[in-house]
Amino acid sequence: MGSFERNDSPSNSSPATPPGCFIEDDPEAPQFRRQAHTFSHPSVKMRISFSEPQPLTNKGLEWWVEKALNHLSCHVVSTVKEESPHFWNVKGREALNAALNLKPNLHRAKNLILFLGDGEAKSPPPNPAHPPPIHTMPQDNPPNPRSQSKPQGTGPVRMSKVACFPGMGVSTVTAARILKGQMAGKPGEETVLTMETFPYLALSKTYNVDQQMPDSAGTGTAYHCGVKTNYGTLGLSAAARRYQCNTTFGNEVTSVLHRARMAGKSVGIVTTTRVQHASPAASYAHSANRHWYSDSDLPADAKQQGCLDVAYQLIRNTDINVILGGGRVYMLPKETRDPEYSNSFGDRSDKTNLIIEWLRNKRNAKYVWNKNDFDAVEADDTDYLMGLFEPKDTRYELERNPRTDPSLTEMVEKAIKILQKNPNGFYLFVED
């Protein structure tokens, strides 16, 4: 016979309930010898007892573990309040009232920040000995602003923030919710993620026109420009074809960043990748191939047909006030040595220093490549700032040297201080 039990009480204390479900003897199973294994978790201790056959058959160790895992749901210890129908009736009434009281937001935002948490995360891996908190709110389950919703007016508001979390499908969100709760010593299912308290939430269907599994070029074009496109193309409609330069012209689409600049707002890009990477590049570039980072990446026929590399379009297409991230190598000629790494050189074949070109004819413009110079930048006398802190992508947070490279938080704070000086407002794209 095999059995298992789950103890949801704090460690070093007696079980809250006796063992719950049992798996009865399988009549077809051969003679077993009993063994016991314990799997530990910061908030849940599970003991699986099973018998290993001699010799091991299909109903051996793997079978018992699978049986145990399939029955774990019946071992969650309920609380007293959860046993009362009144508890669930109240929660249902609160959810319905919150939905009924939610009013359309008709405000016109002066400032807009689009925050993208890309699937290529730059956060350090978790340390099992010191698990980091999942939430950023001071409370474990913060109040839901939906329940406090009031009718919205039509006047201007100071700032609007849009957060996009690629890869966060329903199952992923569920897993994150459970993990957050379990790390707080609870079963997990009842936990509320901070993003679930936002007053306005939506799901998006992410795909490329020509592929079911999208890439960040196609999805970037979708959320920057409102148009779905083909895999690997930037700032173009689906009429363009990847690698075919001549399909670029006439199929360009306009981004929110460009529209904001044309409306007189200041605009900026902050990323932990290279600033020429697909996610930020879709806001300013039109390219039949996301990987045409510099002119050295362009095929001969693309050059002859007049296509421009992504780095060149960064300084040419839209007048961007703040550009912070990585990507120095695509801005410098092949003959130019990197200022930080003596064995690294630029990547451009046209002998053009795009950093110098970007600084040309700009007032109160600064370029920095290290944290000391970055910290020295004063927002009051800076209208344009380009900071490229690595030849390509910036370092993962776990590997970042805080003495030489600013953090994402520091870059965002500096960008806002510079951009918010514009009385017409600003638009800022942030990617992590």
Secondary structure, 3 states (H helix, E strand, C coil): CEEEEEECCCCCCCCCCCCCCEECCCCCCCCEEEEEEEEECCCCEEEEEEEEECCCCCCCHHHHHHHHHHCHHHHCCCCCHHHCHHHHHHHHHHHHHHHHHCCCCCCEEEEEEEEECCCCCCCCCCECCECCCCCCCCCCCCCCHHHHCCCCCCCEEEEEEEEECCCCCHHHHHHHHHHHHHHCCCCCCCCCCHHHHCCCCCCCCCCCCCCCCCCHHHHHHHHHHCCCCCCCCECECCCCCCCCHHHCCCCECCCHHHHHHHCCCEEEEEEEEECCCHHHHCCCCCECCCCCCCHHHCCHHHHHCCCCCHHHHHHHCCCCCEEEEECHHHHCECCCECCCCCCCECCECCCCCHHHHHHCCCCCEEEECCHHHHHHCCHHHCCEEEEECCCCCCCCCCCCCCCCCCCHHHHHHHHHHHHCCCCCCEEEEEEC
